Amino acid sequence: MTKNPQKLSMEDNKIVHKVEKVKAGALAFIGAGFFSQGIIYFQEQSNYHIPRILYPFYKLFGHIGLAVAMLVLGLVLIYWGYTRWKKHDGKIGIFALIAVISFVAFFAILSLTGTKKTTTEELIQKSDETRAKGIEKMKEMDEPDLSSDEVKQHFANFYSILKQREDAKKNEDQVAQKKVGDAYNAWTEKSALLIQKLETPEQKQQFALYVGKLTLKWQEVKPVR
């Protein structure tokens, strides 16, 4: 008995979407790694892990040039992953959460660099503990002052959208929920653009962490079924 070709095609499309979203998540993870390392490299290190493509930047401009190049490469990879994720109907909030958790994980791992030698199990355990503490600290953080009225308004817009989501859930209004979901997706897209406008790595880091906190707050309000 042969399968319906139309049904088979739909199943194939679902598999393709899943594979492409995995690839997009991997790009975000790798991009977060480059970005996190770039922030560390603004301070001189005893040794550097330099991708071959970025070695000329290190030779010409030293560790500062390498740091900037890694920040740019990280953002490019994250944005590339984001565009692929969006293209294959991935939920923007989930992608943002993947990116933020990736940032927290890499900062946790990099913070262990230079400490005494540890086994793989100890390293994983410390990384998990540090990541959990980092997420907890992120949840408790106050809104950062990034000297930008546009960013300040962007954060305020989130709370307005979140209130609408809470009202939609309370009233079990699926139409309102879809409208709010579209508004949140647009908000997330703007977040990806705003982070590139910030001037310093510290501002970018604070922005990313606070967006991560807001993403977690969004996920706490379960959608109407």
Secondary structure, 3 states (H helix, E strand, C coil): CCCCHHHHHHHHHHHHHHHHHHHHHHHHHHHHHHHHHHHHCCCCCCCCCCCHHHHHHHHHHHHHHHHHHHHHHHHHHHHHHHHHHHHCCCCHHHHHHHHHHHHHHHHHHHHCCCCCCCCHHHHHHHHHHHHHHHHHHHHHCCCCCCCCHHHHHHHHHHHHHHHHHHHHHHCCCHHHHHHHHHHHHHHHHHHHHHHHHCCCHHHHHHHHHHHHHHHHHHHHCCCCC
